[in-house]
């Protein structure tokens, strides 16, 4: 046996290059988001917001409508949405999105909303009358329900791809306009990627997220006891920012999108400010243009160290 074969056998090394090494992998494309978790999480956030808006009269009217609503007999019994919405599972949230627009449409009026919350939403949507606020809330649920149906379609046509894109854009617009809590929400930002994933994998049901879930599990296991501080979110932020920098340094161009950045040359100052400020391992401070170069060098050194 030759020395090379002996070493390969001893250390379990491959002599010939694997045929799989020739495959090209787009890390940003082939690590899709978890569609099921993202959709259910978005609905869960909307449930909590809607419940918090209800006045005492609204809670009473909602419970009365909730008890009398004709739910499908094949469904498991849903918990009380007002007092036990924390007990809802993700499948419960998806079922709830189907019936919530009809439930709200049956009873919701301005008197069922807290006065201060009513004024805030009225100002956000620029409505002249208070009657438009309940309609805006119901409209949010309608778009969420329609989006959920399109996301979990069994098959797509070219028309459905376009409809999915329009629906996701409309859902993002209405949710961020009515509720401040949805601005910069990660589960809502995923809408930007769903159309691409749908075309890549034929349907969104075909996406696999084993890598993403494994990374999430690793982050959680790093800090099991942190005095209720969600350090895993900080780690995810650092991880996502690192990949954003890596994407820019690799090529920074994606021909599938009309708005592509040509590496750092196409990156605006405002984008740099958002990218490098509030970094996980640095102290929070305002972006200063005078020390932009020093800050960039420090962040790049930090990125190399951690990756």
ABEGO torsion letter per residue (X at the ends): XBAAAAAAAAAGBBABBBAAAABBBBAAAABBBBAAAAAAAAAAAAAAAAAAABBAAAAAAAAAAAAABBBBAABBBBBBAAAAAAABBAAAAAAAAAAAAAAAAAABBAAABBAAAAAAAAAAAGBABAAAAAAAAAAAAAAAAAAAAAAABABBBAAAAAAAAAAAAAAAAAAAAABAAABGBAAAAAAAAAAAAAAAAGBAAABBAAAAAAAAAAAAAABABAGGBBAAAAAAAAAAAAAAAAAAAAAGBBAABABBBBEAAABBAAAAAAAABGBAABBBBBBBAAAAAAAAAAAAAAAAAAX
